[in-house]
């Protein structure tokens, strides 16, 4: 027997099993988001488990994956790459996961044919390099063109439209594409999207959204202040405008009479007034502050005819400073050297029912505001995400202006090159390279499938098209056919495609390299798990008496003793756990009444399934000291002997906990009950049951996949054998022809021509109406010929056979 | 449990709570220890070599690590067994001392344990086995010294160093761009190396990673990279010929450590206090300005007012810079860390040719580059990669490569890798065994067999027939008297490691043998294990 080297709850999975677990995890994640890919992809509803059960409707891959609780380590890698893709280039978050998933799927097939993972990885690497070169060659850079500005702008339009076409905004994609392009062009090459402000206001339709040249601040103008200022001079500030505290550490006010208090209050007011005066001395007519402005200074500003806006958030302040060209000030002693912001007009505008402040005619047009309108909050949220994706892609494209065509064109180009490479590569690697190209082709296939088109047909056509030189064909999902992508103006950014390719390959490689998974024990639930292990051991002992016979004498005795002890134990139920009590304190309190074994407390606000997750989260949030302790709703305590348990329950129930008077629980009461005939295993039964079910499900899944694969392989072998027989026949024939000269045709089997039942066109059907009834009659008498045919070919389709 | 009896024949208790403890003695204890040691080494065995597989480790918090670095695997594995913990320690000490070969040392130790089990079963006393191992290890280390080669490198000729680092990197996931990474590592080490003293302070090399981009974008920065931005969004993003004031005092009113109170009871006091406070910020900024600083790097935060004053006086500043980074900046720019404003003098300022802020990706991530420093001894390796795990793994790999380069600068002897050194040692030890009188002979022979297991694992992981390959290589070594024949892991078509350019450092190899032998000796000497029962 090998000694255990891990902690009790740590698990270890090795070799084939580990690989299978990670491959299945990766593929499951890919399948999850697969249906959202492409212009006709479907959305997903995400319901959070938090308060209010908030609902998000989205088809953005990164958003979906971000909100999933995932346990499988390989799946976590895929979530991670999607997140990075979102941060780096903004779009392609779904494609990267789907491509990685497809790569894994292909790799699994190769692994099943006993190709070493390292060989697969080597092949994938070569293929990825080759695909990237193909993309590099085919990428078009319109920046260096003579008529560059206009062209590249039209490129940007195309890219934006392609990106938006898969999102909720696809109805008005032209409009929004223009909006996004205009906004990005204003950034002048910077990738800082912070300076594009997106304001969401429910109401109206999506088409009512607009891009504002100026700047909109989501604030109201104070009472009694001017509602409209022309040629505004703006001071942007970040300073305290409540009572200006003395910041010297340890300073405090100590007075001995009411009069003194009044004096100091007056001094404070005076100080405030001085500050306001200083601000007014800058010669401004608008003052925007990041922090609160109290009534008193606000009144002073109103008297001076200055518009004072309080509590603008930090991004707002920064953007405002950017737009108006002022600086963010915190001291006001040198009015001459502080740069003020300028704008032509400040006015209050209404969007929907809300009043907003609008700054127009600003000096530097870097920042701008997009106001989104829409029917509901969900629509607006999704619209914002879509627009964000488009903006990200555009801002990246402005810097790296290489573009590719869309609609599955890049994948087909890459697949073609990779196929070419596979043909000239010697050794087993070529299988992996071939698999890579299959994975690439899977993406247009999925896009077509999601659109409800005949993917096999379309992709085959596309493949044929791509064998011509300089082909620009792709799948046009809208019309459902193969089309010229250049003509339809479907473009994608090179940077996005490259990132998708590279990160997906990297992730797949990483998962493939793993041959062992070691999962550490989660921090909590030690008690419960120990209990579980023990119970399992004991129940095994009970049920499988034969097995015990094989154990040596000493061990058997020990187990028996253990079981006897377990028989004697009693469990008490605590219906209410006082706040702040945890298992350590509980043990300490109860153990003075008798020996206790195990304690389990149910954490509050969590169902039993999410218990592990919840514990993890609360710990992470906590970290330091001073965090709130985990509250428990109920608990169980196991005593070493039943009688003791009964006595303690009788003794304590309804009594005050007491102890030291300072103790937190002094005034709380025990709420304890002895559970007769209840054993600790009853508690852990649920978990054991769930685990067993999960194990079984996994086994079924794996065996189903294996069966499918074996069947496929068998068929492949069969077809190979058949074709080789044919080859040999042909050769024989040839030899005969050459040598004998006697012209004898060898009996050759006619090629199998399978017929699938097909509906006849209506016109034809009209003519052959009387014949049809005959067919039906035949079918009643005997099995119809088509049915028999099918049976012959695929007996596994009919379950009863 | 051992029972002792007093003179009246009554048993008495020796160990506290004796009946609740499990005890293993004698051969059983040794066997149990050996079994658990072997279990650990079996986990690592598949990670050895350029074609070794990775392990996926899930921490208690659910974070995932993927690695094939032996030390990291063992550290994150959550091991409970005491003997297994010893092996974890073993791998860690190899990591601290040498930095590379952490997997190899555990595999070797496992092989030694496996061999010793056979010897114990034949009835040889563990101490004799341990002694035999000791003798054999000395023979092997001496032999390594003999077959090692010295090679020359200089500031201009770094090619040999790069080759050696490439050998280290080829077993990692980053082997796709091992050439560029090896060059980066060697250049970094050469930049900070003290060639006269033959020493390298690896603390001067900072390894920073950021998710995004691709592995090829990894770069060596002759300067410092700080994950911070300017304190005020409107400060200049690029400063040339910066004079840097490095402060560890905040731009805030003073906070004396001792408890004190400033009582305000009259209006005058209130006003004077206010004035003082305003002045205070002014004086602080002015002091920095007076000594001629053009950039302030501060360990602490700024008050809003101070921030604006700095911006106003055109003095860019960076706040909340960590202590380690602050030290590195001080070293790189030749400045001094100043704890009080009063102590600021022009001599204490650091100098850098260029300080710039660079933005990444679509999020608001910015980083600060401090380049062209007065003293270019501190460098930063900036790693980019597709996801967090790749970056972490690259960091570990770069660390290994840096250690290897450092070891070569310390001692420029190398041996050839690919298992050739182990095979050669094994042949040598085997020959020595025959000459040795006494029972130790068996142990020495077993040691030779254990040495063979490293090339065997290499061959196995590369998909070759282990026994066949090993025996053919061994016979080739003996026949041609060529110590440089190893396992051809990469299918390069030759067995000669000199042609494949697979090097390892001599001290690394020697250390492996020493450490593995030591641990195995320790394990063999244990003959009694007392532990509390599980329940």
Interface residues (C-beta under 8 A of the other chain):
Chain A: X1 X2 X3 X4 X5 X6 X7 X8 X10 X12 X18 X22 X71 X73 X74 X76 X77 X80 X81 X84 X86 X87 X88 X89 X90 X116 X117 X118 X119 X125 X190 X191 X192 X193 X194 X238 X239 X240 X246 X247 X248 X249 X250 X251 X252 X253 X254 X255 X256 X260 X263 X264 X266 X267 X268 X271 X318 X321 X327 X328 X329 X330 X331 X333 X334 X337 X338 X392 X395 X396 X502 X503 X506 X507 X509 X510 X513 X514 X515 X516 X517 X518 X519 X520 X521 X522 X523 X530 X534 X562 X616 X619 X620
Chain B: X32 X35 X36 X39 X40 X43 X46 X51 X53 X54 X55 X56 X57 X58 X59 X60 X61 X62 X64 X66 X68 X73 X76 X77 X78 X79 X80 X81 X83 X84 X173 X176 X211 X212 X213 X214 X215 X232 X233 X234 X252 X253 X254 X255 X256 X259 X260 X261 X262 X263 X264 X265 X266 X267 X270 X271 X273 X274 X276 X277 X278 X280 X281 X303 X304 X305 X307 X308 X309 X311 X312 X359 X361 X362 X363 X364 X365 X385 X386 X387 X388 X389 X390 X463 X535
